């Protein structure tokens, strides 16, 4: 690893920042308050090759790696416009289709995803399963040349913006362990029997959440992604990128908040001097910057491990944990630095807090990350 951006990475940061600045934090805050998609920014990034930067060149992508996608996630967030669906469509679904999709699936979906013409979202969470993937109850049963899907998915992001969903299903049971055998399917959002109900959330974010009901949803066998019953392994090839890009978004949010807080502390004068001259203001901001910088290094390490084909599970979880904690503290510190102005729409800090707080829970909660590290890194007994 190189801890200094090379020329290519510096150019990516500069270009993504310049594109995002044309829209800015006020644009994001307005869309977040209205729960409306940031379509214009998404298209502008796609037109310049950044939405599909990690997708294979032969399918219209940039042919780069997870490091470069993480840079896009970080810089859009650092310039005030964190994009949740970069985690979902570009990272999870894009990586899964590129790695496991059939030639037809890749040709049909990847070029349009890279061009910003469509999105493919991801459905794994269920009301009664939560983080326990082994308890997934949405089934896919073979019926001739088709599969029939039944079940419910919960808290699925961006369904209204997508033309298809990668759905995690149960297709059997392991005779030795009793655990579910999982398979992945690519399901168009207009498939008969698939009903999406909006799931209102209080956090101000542009992307909407949905509950999905699959009622005898029939899809052709060609909708299967990869090999039947091998979905558990495939899922984690999508979830590690989600953790890495989620961490990158949090790093960007943290950078945005620290910069806003420091700028306010330099210019806001009370009792004859800038408030940043007081350690009670300066030290929390300095602590926030340190934590964001450490999270950025953890994120870069996880991306490097993933794209070089090395085990990246622990590093991805560590990065996501560190970055979410750092982002929340950074935004909270910036709000506190602003005093009453921290809650003002003019300063645009609360929408950043909402997404940072969401990413502390999703795509995996901090508690489940602690469980993972305790069990897999420290060799402690499984606690659940």
KANOR-V969733 format. One record per residue. N is the residue number from 1. RES is the residue in three letters. PHI is phi in whole degrees, -180 to 180 (NA if undefined). OMEGA is omega in radians with two decimals (* if undefined). BURIAL is b if it has 9 or more other C-alpha atoms within 8 Angstrom, else e. Layout:
# KANOR-V969733
<<N/RES/PHI/OMEGA/BURIAL> <N/RES/PHI/OMEGA/BURIAL>>
This chain:
# KANOR-V969733
<<1/UNK/NA/3.04/e> <2/UNK/-114/-3.06/e> <3/UNK/-88/3.06/e> <4/UNK/-117/3.13/e> <5/UNK/-57/2.97/e> <6/UNK/-76/-3.06/e> <7/UNK/-61/-3.13/e> <8/UNK/-65/-3.12/e> <9/UNK/-68/3.08/b> <10/UNK/-63/3.12/b> <11/UNK/-67/3.09/e> <12/UNK/-61/3.14/b> <13/UNK/-58/-3.09/b> <14/UNK/-64/-3.09/e> <15/UNK/-68/-3.14/e> <16/UNK/-64/3.10/b> <17/UNK/-61/-3.13/b> <18/UNK/-65/3.10/e> <19/UNK/-64/-3.10/b> <20/UNK/-66/-3.14/b> <21/UNK/-63/3.09/e> <22/UNK/-68/3.12/e> <23/UNK/-106/2.98/b> <24/UNK/84/-3.08/b> <25/UNK/-64/3.12/b> <26/UNK/-67/3.07/b> <27/UNK/-61/-3.14/b> <28/UNK/-63/-3.10/b> <29/UNK/-62/3.12/b> <30/UNK/-64/3.13/e> <31/UNK/-68/3.14/b> <32/UNK/-64/-3.13/b> <33/UNK/-64/-3.12/b> <34/UNK/-91/-3.04/e> <35/UNK/52/3.13/b> <36/UNK/-115/-3.08/b> <37/UNK/-63/3.08/e> <38/UNK/-94/-3.01/b> <39/UNK/-62/-3.06/e> <40/UNK/-65/3.11/e> <41/UNK/-66/3.12/b> <42/UNK/-57/-3.13/b> <43/UNK/-67/3.13/b> <44/UNK/-63/3.10/b> <45/UNK/-66/3.14/b> <46/UNK/-66/-3.14/b> <47/UNK/-61/3.14/b> <48/UNK/-101/3.01/e> <49/UNK/85/-3.01/b> <50/UNK/-97/3.13/b> <51/UNK/-68/-3.14/b> <52/UNK/-106/-3.04/b> <53/UNK/-60/-3.11/b> <54/UNK/-93/-3.08/b> <55/UNK/-85/-3.08/b> <56/UNK/-61/-3.13/b> <57/UNK/-61/-3.08/e> <58/UNK/-66/3.10/e> <59/UNK/-113/3.04/b> <60/UNK/91/-3.14/b> <61/UNK/-86/-3.11/b> <62/UNK/-88/3.13/b> <63/UNK/70/3.13/b> <64/UNK/-92/-3.05/b> <65/UNK/-120/-3.12/b> <66/UNK/-67/3.09/b> <67/UNK/-59/-3.10/b> <68/UNK/-69/3.07/b> <69/UNK/-65/3.10/b> <70/UNK/-62/3.09/b> <71/UNK/-62/3.11/b> <72/UNK/-63/3.12/b> <73/UNK/-60/-3.10/b> <74/UNK/-67/-3.03/b> <75/UNK/-70/3.07/b> <76/UNK/-61/3.12/b> <77/UNK/-69/-3.12/b> <78/UNK/-66/3.10/b> <79/UNK/-100/2.94/b> <80/UNK/95/-3.10/b> <81/UNK/-132/3.11/b> <82/UNK/-67/-3.04/b> <83/UNK/-116/-3.08/b> <84/UNK/-63/-3.04/b> <85/UNK/-75/2.94/b> <86/UNK/-62/3.10/b> <87/UNK/-67/-2.96/b> <88/UNK/-89/-3.04/b> <89/UNK/-78/-3.10/b> <90/UNK/-72/-3.05/b> <91/UNK/-84/-3.04/b> <92/UNK/-68/-3.03/b> <93/UNK/-66/3.13/b> <94/UNK/-62/-3.14/b> <95/UNK/-68/-3.14/b> <96/UNK/-66/3.14/b> <97/UNK/-68/3.13/b> <98/UNK/-65/-3.06/b> <99/UNK/-88/-3.00/e> <100/UNK/-117/-3.07/b> <101/UNK/-66/3.05/b> <102/UNK/-70/3.10/b> <103/UNK/-57/-3.13/e> <104/UNK/-66/3.11/e> <105/UNK/-62/3.14/b> <106/UNK/-65/-3.11/b> <107/UNK/-65/-3.09/b> <108/UNK/-75/-2.94/e> <109/UNK/-107/-3.00/e> <110/UNK/-63/3.12/b> <111/UNK/-60/-3.14/b> <112/UNK/-72/3.05/b> <113/UNK/-65/-3.13/b> <114/UNK/-64/-3.12/b> <115/UNK/-80/-3.12/b> <116/UNK/77/-3.11/b> <117/UNK/-83/3.14/e> <118/UNK/-155/3.07/b> <119/UNK/-130/3.02/b> <120/UNK/-124/-3.08/b> <121/UNK/-99/-2.92/b> <122/UNK/-135/-3.10/b> <123/UNK/-128/3.08/b> <124/UNK/-128/-3.00/b> <125/UNK/-67/3.10/b> <126/UNK/-129/-3.10/b> <127/UNK/-57/-3.06/e> <128/UNK/-104/-3.11/e> <129/UNK/-110/-3.12/b> <130/UNK/57/-3.13/e> <131/UNK/-85/-3.09/e> <132/UNK/-89/-3.08/e> <133/UNK/-60/-3.12/b> <134/UNK/-65/-3.12/e> <135/UNK/-96/3.09/b> <136/UNK/-53/-3.07/b> <137/UNK/-112/3.05/b> <138/UNK/-65/-3.02/b> <139/UNK/-106/2.97/b> <140/UNK/-131/-3.06/b> <141/UNK/-115/3.14/e> <142/UNK/-70/3.10/b> <143/UNK/-140/-3.09/e> <144/UNK/66/3.13/e> <145/UNK/-91/-3.10/e> <146/UNK/-124/2.87/b> <147/UNK/-122/3.11/b> <148/UNK/-116/-3.07/b> <149/UNK/-104/3.06/b> <150/UNK/-140/3.10/b> <151/UNK/147/-3.08/b> <152/UNK/-135/3.03/b> <153/UNK/-119/-2.91/b> <154/UNK/-137/-3.12/b> <155/UNK/56/3.12/b> <156/UNK/-101/-3.01/b> <157/UNK/-83/2.89/b> <158/UNK/71/-3.11/b> <159/UNK/-61/-3.13/b> <160/UNK/-69/-3.14/e> <161/UNK/-98/-2.98/e> <162/UNK/-110/3.02/b> <163/UNK/-103/3.13/b> <164/UNK/-155/-3.12/b> <165/UNK/-133/2.95/b> <166/UNK/-84/-3.03/b> <167/UNK/-110/3.08/b> <168/UNK/-90/-3.07/b> <169/UNK/-129/3.01/b> <170/UNK/-94/3.13/b> <171/UNK/-119/3.12/b> <172/UNK/172/3.14/e> <173/UNK/-133/3.09/b> <174/UNK/-70/-3.07/b> <175/UNK/-66/-3.09/e> <176/UNK/-84/-3.05/e> <177/UNK/-106/-3.07/e> <178/UNK/79/3.14/e> <179/UNK/-82/-3.12/b> <180/UNK/-69/2.88/b> <181/UNK/-92/-3.03/b> <182/UNK/-108/3.04/b> <183/UNK/-141/-3.12/b> <184/UNK/-108/3.12/b> <185/UNK/-132/3.06/b> <186/UNK/-99/-3.01/b> <187/UNK/-117/3.05/b> <188/UNK/-59/-3.07/e> <189/UNK/-70/3.13/b> <190/UNK/-98/3.14/e> <191/UNK/-67/3.12/b> <192/UNK/-56/3.14/e> <193/UNK/94/3.09/b> <194/UNK/-94/-3.11/b> <195/UNK/-121/3.13/e> <196/UNK/-112/3.09/b> <197/UNK/-108/3.08/e> <198/UNK/-58/3.13/e> <199/UNK/-116/-3.05/b> <200/UNK/-63/3.06/e> <201/UNK/-127/-3.08/e> <202/UNK/-80/-3.13/e> <203/UNK/-65/3.11/e> <204/UNK/-84/3.08/b> <205/UNK/-138/-3.13/b> <206/UNK/-66/-3.01/b> <207/UNK/-80/3.12/b> <208/UNK/-87/3.08/b> <209/UNK/-110/-3.06/b> <210/UNK/-140/2.85/b> <211/UNK/-100/-3.12/b> <212/UNK/-111/3.06/b> <213/UNK/-116/3.08/b> <214/UNK/-106/-3.10/b> <215/UNK/-117/-3.09/b> <216/UNK/52/3.12/e> <217/UNK/-77/-3.07/b> <218/UNK/-101/3.10/b> <219/UNK/-130/3.11/b> <220/UNK/-68/-3.14/e> <221/UNK/-59/3.10/b> <222/UNK/-69/3.08/e> <223/UNK/-78/3.10/b> <224/UNK/-62/3.08/b> <225/UNK/-98/-3.14/b> <226/UNK/73/-3.03/b> <227/UNK/-107/3.11/e> <228/UNK/-58/3.09/b> <229/UNK/76/-3.13/b> <230/UNK/-105/-3.07/b> <231/UNK/-66/-3.10/b> <232/UNK/-63/3.10/b> <233/UNK/-64/-3.13/e> <234/UNK/-63/-3.12/b> <235/UNK/-56/-3.07/b> <236/UNK/-74/2.96/e> <237/UNK/-74/3.03/b> <238/UNK/-99/-3.07/b> <239/UNK/-76/3.06/b> <240/UNK/-63/3.03/b> <241/UNK/-59/3.11/b> <242/UNK/-64/3.12/b> <243/UNK/-65/-3.12/b> <244/UNK/-65/-3.13/b> <245/UNK/-70/3.03/b> <246/UNK/-62/3.07/b> <247/UNK/-63/-3.13/b> <248/UNK/-64/3.07/b> <249/UNK/-60/3.14/b> <250/UNK/-64/3.07/b> <251/UNK/-60/3.11/b> <252/UNK/-63/3.08/b> <253/UNK/-59/3.13/b> <254/UNK/-61/3.11/b> <255/UNK/-61/3.12/b> <256/UNK/-58/-3.08/b> <257/UNK/-67/3.13/b> <258/UNK/-62/3.13/b> <259/UNK/-62/3.13/e> <260/UNK/-64/3.13/b> <261/UNK/-65/-3.13/b> <262/UNK/-67/3.13/b> <263/UNK/-63/3.11/e> <264/UNK/-66/-3.12/b> <265/UNK/-68/3.10/b> <266/UNK/-77/-2.99/b> <267/UNK/-106/-3.12/e> <268/UNK/-82/-3.07/e> <269/UNK/-114/3.09/b> <270/UNK/-135/-3.12/e> <271/UNK/57/2.96/e> <272/UNK/90/3.10/e> <273/UNK/-149/-3.13/e> <274/UNK/-62/-3.09/b> <275/UNK/-65/3.11/b> <276/UNK/-67/3.08/b> <277/UNK/-74/-3.11/e> <278/UNK/-92/-3.09/e> <279/UNK/-62/3.11/e> <280/UNK/-62/3.06/e> <281/UNK/-97/-3.04/b> <282/UNK/-68/-3.04/b> <283/UNK/-66/3.07/e> <284/UNK/-61/3.10/b> <285/UNK/-68/3.10/b> <286/UNK/-64/3.10/e> <287/UNK/-62/3.13/e> <288/UNK/-62/3.13/b> <289/UNK/-64/3.12/b> <290/UNK/-59/-3.11/e> <291/UNK/-65/3.12/b> <292/UNK/-67/3.12/b> <293/UNK/-63/3.11/b> <294/UNK/-65/3.11/b> <295/UNK/-64/3.12/b> <296/UNK/-63/3.11/b> <297/UNK/-66/3.11/b> <298/UNK/-64/3.14/b> <299/UNK/-68/3.12/b> <300/UNK/-62/3.12/b> <301/UNK/-64/-3.13/b> <302/UNK/-63/3.13/b> <303/UNK/-63/-3.14/b> <304/UNK/-64/3.12/b> <305/UNK/-63/-3.11/b> <306/UNK/-63/-3.02/b> <307/UNK/-76/3.05/b> <308/UNK/-95/3.04/e> <309/UNK/76/3.13/e> <310/UNK/-97/3.11/e> <311/UNK/-56/-3.02/e> <312/UNK/-125/-3.07/b> <313/UNK/-61/-3.12/e> <314/UNK/-63/-3.10/b> <315/UNK/-62/3.13/b> <316/UNK/-66/3.11/b> <317/UNK/-67/3.13/b> <318/UNK/-62/-3.13/b> <319/UNK/-62/-3.12/b> <320/UNK/-64/3.12/b> <321/UNK/-61/-3.06/b> <322/UNK/-62/-3.06/b> <323/UNK/-71/3.12/b> <324/UNK/-65/3.11/b> <325/UNK/-62/-3.12/b> <326/UNK/-66/-3.11/b> <327/UNK/-65/-3.13/b> <328/UNK/-62/3.14/b> <329/UNK/-65/-3.12/b> <330/UNK/-64/-3.13/b> <331/UNK/-67/3.13/b> <332/UNK/-62/3.12/b> <333/UNK/-65/3.12/b> <334/UNK/-64/3.09/b> <335/UNK/-61/-3.14/b> <336/UNK/-63/3.11/b> <337/UNK/-62/3.14/b> <338/UNK/-76/-3.06/b> <339/UNK/62/3.14/e> <340/UNK/-60/3.13/e> <341/UNK/-65/3.11/e> <342/UNK/-64/3.11/b> <343/UNK/-99/-3.12/b> <344/UNK/-76/3.07/b> <345/UNK/-60/-3.09/e> <346/UNK/-56/-3.05/e> <347/UNK/-93/2.92/e> <348/UNK/62/-3.10/b> <349/UNK/-91/-3.07/b> <350/UNK/-63/3.06/b> <351/UNK/-60/3.10/b> <352/UNK/-67/3.12/b> <353/UNK/-64/-3.11/b> <354/UNK/-59/-3.13/b> <355/UNK/-72/3.10/b> <356/UNK/-61/-3.14/b> <357/UNK/-68/3.08/b> <358/UNK/-62/-3.08/b> <359/UNK/-75/2.97/b> <360/UNK/-75/3.13/b> <361/UNK/-95/-3.05/b> <362/UNK/-111/0.01/e> <363/UNK/-77/3.04/e> <364/UNK/-145/-3.05/b> <365/UNK/-73/3.13/b> <366/UNK/-60/-3.13/b> <367/UNK/-67/3.11/e> <368/UNK/-70/3.04/b> <369/UNK/-67/3.10/b> <370/UNK/-63/3.06/e> <371/UNK/-60/-3.12/b> <372/UNK/-61/-3.11/b> <373/UNK/-66/3.13/b> <374/UNK/-61/-3.08/b> <375/UNK/-78/-2.98/b> <376/UNK/-88/-3.10/e> <377/UNK/-95/-3.08/e> <378/UNK/-100/3.12/e> <379/UNK/69/3.14/e> <380/UNK/-84/-3.13/e> <381/UNK/-60/3.10/e> <382/UNK/-64/-3.00/e> <383/UNK/-102/-3.06/e> <384/UNK/-147/*/e>>
